[in-house]
């Protein structure tokens, strides 16, 4: 087998496997429903304030550019997770432009410290 044929075969194999992503928000699990943090991205948390839970990732600065994966923004709020009582948390949440971008039980609201909007659990 020539080197070019070996490279082509290896490239084809790689292409078949490299485009598979989790069925989440731009390759992450942010915004998907969950019952516990083990169902979320590594280091993620499961917010249980909203309907069917929601995966989120910790972040440090609300509204900061590139703080969170594509399709999410860093925001701060009072949340309850499967591992912590209601407290102030700073998390990457799924971005939205309109209410229709959010799941049932969540609302599209502005973030603290920036121009974006995220889906947050609806206040009860």
Buried (B, 14 or more C-beta within 10 A) or exposed (E): EEEEEEEEEEEEEEEEEEEEEEEBBEBBBBBBBBEEBEBBBEEBBBBBBBEEBBBBBEBEEBBEEEBBBEBBBBBBBEBBBBEEEEEEBBBBBBBBEEEEBBBEBBBBBBBEBBEBBBBBBBEE
